[in-house]
């Protein structure tokens, strides 16, 4: 593994751990997403309600490929004003906020391994 690949893998692992810590926090979904967005570049806050809806619809059993959501004014997904809930979830790194991942989260955000060692 090259040094770059090792650093990249470490960065992704650390980002995943941080996202897991946020998802485990005892907060509303909207507050968790606001915190999550603050760690990412380029995601407008206007996407927060869309992302929350995508998570809730996915958790309710809606099809992630065919259930479409309107995007906020000024936002597009490959030139379109709608995106599937799956595209919203995976495009904004929201997997750990899904109910399906609840068993994969630490019991507390303080239990997430965030050290740089």
C-alpha positions as CSV (number, residue, x, y, z in Angstrom):
1,X,0.0,0.0,0.0
2,X,1.4,3.4,-0.9
3,X,1.8,6.1,1.7
4,X,-1.0,8.1,0.0
5,X,-3.3,5.2,0.0
6,X,-2.5,4.5,3.7
7,X,-3.3,8.2,4.6
8,X,-6.5,8.2,2.5
9,X,-7.7,5.0,4.1
10,X,-6.9,6.4,7.5
11,X,-8.7,9.6,6.7
12,X,-11.8,7.7,5.6
13,X,-11.7,5.5,8.7
14,X,-11.4,8.5,10.9
15,X,-14.2,10.3,9.1
16,X,-16.4,7.2,9.4
17,X,-15.6,7.0,13.2
18,X,-16.5,10.7,13.6
19,X,-19.8,10.2,11.7
20,X,-20.6,7.2,13.8
21,X,-20.0,9.3,17.0
22,X,-22.3,12.0,15.6
23,X,-25.0,9.4,14.8
24,X,-24.7,8.0,18.3
25,X,-25.2,11.4,20.0
26,X,-28.4,11.8,22.0
27,X,-29.8,14.6,19.7
28,X,-32.5,15.1,17.2
29,X,-31.9,13.9,13.7
30,X,-31.8,17.5,12.5
31,X,-29.2,18.5,15.1
32,X,-27.1,15.5,14.2
33,X,-27.2,16.3,10.5
34,X,-26.3,19.9,11.2
35,X,-23.3,18.8,13.1
36,X,-22.4,16.3,10.4
37,X,-22.7,19.0,7.7
38,X,-20.3,21.2,9.6
39,X,-17.6,18.5,9.1
40,X,-18.1,18.3,5.3
41,X,-17.3,20.9,2.7
42,X,-19.8,22.1,0.1
43,X,-23.1,20.8,1.5
44,X,-25.6,23.7,1.9
45,X,-27.7,23.8,5.0
46,X,-30.7,23.9,2.7
47,X,-30.1,20.2,2.2
48,X,-30.7,19.4,5.8
49,X,-34.5,18.9,5.6
50,X,-34.1,16.8,2.4
51,X,-31.5,14.6,4.0
52,X,-33.7,14.1,7.1
53,X,-36.6,13.2,4.9
54,X,-34.5,10.7,2.9
55,X,-33.4,9.0,6.1
56,X,-36.9,8.8,7.5
57,X,-38.4,7.5,4.2
58,X,-35.6,4.9,4.0
59,X,-36.3,3.8,7.6
60,X,-40.0,3.6,6.8
61,X,-39.3,1.1,4.0
62,X,-39.6,3.3,0.9
63,X,-37.5,2.2,-2.1
64,X,-34.2,4.0,-2.1
65,X,-33.9,3.9,-5.9
66,X,-37.3,5.0,-6.9
67,X,-38.5,7.3,-4.2
68,X,-37.7,10.8,-5.4
69,X,-37.3,14.0,-3.3
70,X,-37.4,17.6,-4.6
71,X,-34.1,19.4,-4.0
72,X,-34.0,22.9,-2.6
73,X,-34.0,25.8,-5.1
74,X,-30.5,26.2,-6.6
75,X,-29.5,22.6,-5.9
76,X,-29.4,20.0,-8.6
77,X,-28.3,16.4,-8.9
78,X,-26.7,15.8,-12.3
79,X,-28.7,18.7,-13.6
80,X,-32.1,17.5,-12.2
81,X,-34.2,19.1,-9.5
82,X,-34.9,15.7,-7.9
83,X,-32.8,12.9,-6.4
84,X,-33.7,9.5,-5.1
85,X,-33.5,8.9,-1.4
86,X,-30.6,6.5,-2.0
87,X,-28.6,9.1,-3.9
88,X,-29.3,11.7,-1.2
89,X,-28.2,9.3,1.6
90,X,-25.0,8.0,-0.1
91,X,-24.1,11.3,-1.6
92,X,-24.1,13.0,1.8
93,X,-22.5,10.1,3.8
94,X,-25.6,9.5,5.8
95,X,-25.5,5.7,6.1
96,X,-24.7,5.7,9.8
97,X,-27.9,7.7,10.5
98,X,-30.1,4.9,9.1
99,X,-31.9,2.7,11.5
100,X,-30.3,-0.3,9.8
101,X,-26.9,0.8,11.2
102,X,-28.1,1.4,14.7
103,X,-26.4,-1.8,16.0
104,X,-23.1,-0.7,14.4
105,X,-23.0,2.6,16.4
106,X,-21.1,3.0,19.7
107,X,-23.2,3.1,22.8
108,X,-22.1,6.7,23.3
109,X,-20.4,9.2,21.1
110,X,-17.6,9.1,23.6
111,X,-17.0,5.4,22.8
112,X,-16.1,6.1,19.2
113,X,-12.4,5.7,18.4
114,X,-11.3,9.2,17.3
115,X,-7.7,9.2,18.3
116,X,-5.0,9.8,15.7
117,X,-2.8,6.9,16.9
